[in-house]
């Protein structure tokens, strides 16, 4: 939203490919020394054990958090119109009712152990700069919620190509893991923009605000259910699904990264969880729901 694994293998005695084990071994690789005797290599060899699960270290008590992303993480339009409201941010918010990620950390208060480096309007191409800023603070955990603005463009044709999205997100993740090798990263999925359209379109005032240019690729001509409008919204939703797949795939390459498994995308925001200023961004209650969804991932034991 714009203004938004080595495995350990137990070796069988002898090399399986060279004939396996023999009970009276001869120096010729395990073949029988007497004619007519069976070879040691039979079909009854013990099965190979399954590879061990990769070690994915994760600290459920990180000491600090830096939040990267867009308007959702900034709490845009959650408190007053056309303004950020980081105090209700799902990631670093200080307001008690939100119960943000940072507020759940042990130790000092949220303000002294969290940094909200998200930027309203940011796209995935902006993530590298935010990552460099986060590196200066050496946070124990970094949260990332990015990508809605890559789909919220003037039209489906101007959305960020999936290949470019992968390149930009991959570069930012590689930088974070190289520069902050012990920092863990929590990656949130992008919300279902079509769901937000379907909920917000019930509000007359909200639709008037949408006409000012809020996410036109999805929100343009909100009342139209014609073939062209439906195809446009489907294209945007499909692109968000593709972006979310990239987020999970890239995150999966790193031991110290967790994605939310699509929890944010799957969440069905209601009208009482959307901003009364634009009927698209989460309000305080919506931010609280995001905090709960993502805390369940961030603080889940191995």
Secondary structure, 3 states (H helix, E strand, C coil): CCCCCCCCCCCCCCCHHHCCCCCCCCCCCCCCCCCCCCCCCCCCCCCCCCCCCCCCCCCCCCCCEEEEECHHHHCCCCCCCCCCCHHHCCCCCCCCCCCCCHHHCCCCCHHHHEEECCCCCCCHHHHHHHHHHHHCCCCCEEEEECCHHHHCCCCHHHCCCHHHHHHHHHHHHHHHHHHCCCCEEEECCCCCHHHHHHHHCCCHHHHHHHCCCCCHHHHCCCCCCCHHHHHHHHHHHHHHHHHHHHHHHHHCCCCCEEECCCHHHHCCCCHHHECCCCCCCECHHHHHHHHHHHHHHHCCCC
